[in-house]
Amino acid sequence: MKKSLNNKLIAISVGLVYFWFGALKFVPNLSPAEDLAKNTIHKLSFGFIPDEFAITLLAIWEVGLGLLLVFGLFRRQAVILALAHMVLTFTPLFFFPSDVFGEETLSLTLVGQYIMKNIIIIAALISIYERKTVSKKNGIFLKNQQYGVMQRILIGKNLFKKV
């Protein structure tokens, strides 16, 4: 299979997961992650965002990201927003360790497993992220090229170089 087809399939599958999990949050008490999400957002916002409003915003965020990824719209921006979301999903590890870790060493509760599965989503998002680079000669654009993050690392290009 071509890399672009693989990327489309990964984007669609991650998008479907985002859409589904987000849609569940629109209906009170339907999402198994609702309480965890409310408690985490409450802690992150220092209680300034009401819980019901926060869960609705999160639902809109997740459904929106899902639609963008499924339909391939603004993929780079959607991946960046999704990665930011994924980073925030790990905050319960620090805020609520008793809810995440079990009694035994290195054991996780169901909530902890729910959080740790996001490592796979992060890897998938990184694999579909593409940064556009434009080659210029004397201020004239020559061609557009797209390299994935891993390709840029492997070929030794500077990720922070302004293009």
PyMOL commands that set and color helices and strands:
alter all, ss='L'
color gray80, all
select helices_A, chain A and resi 3-25+34-44+51-71+75-89+92-95+97-100+110-116+118-128+149-154
alter helices_A, ss='H'
color red, helices_A
select strands_A, chain A and resi 130-137+140-148
alter strands_A, ss='S'
color yellow, strands_A
deselect
rebuild
show_as cartoon
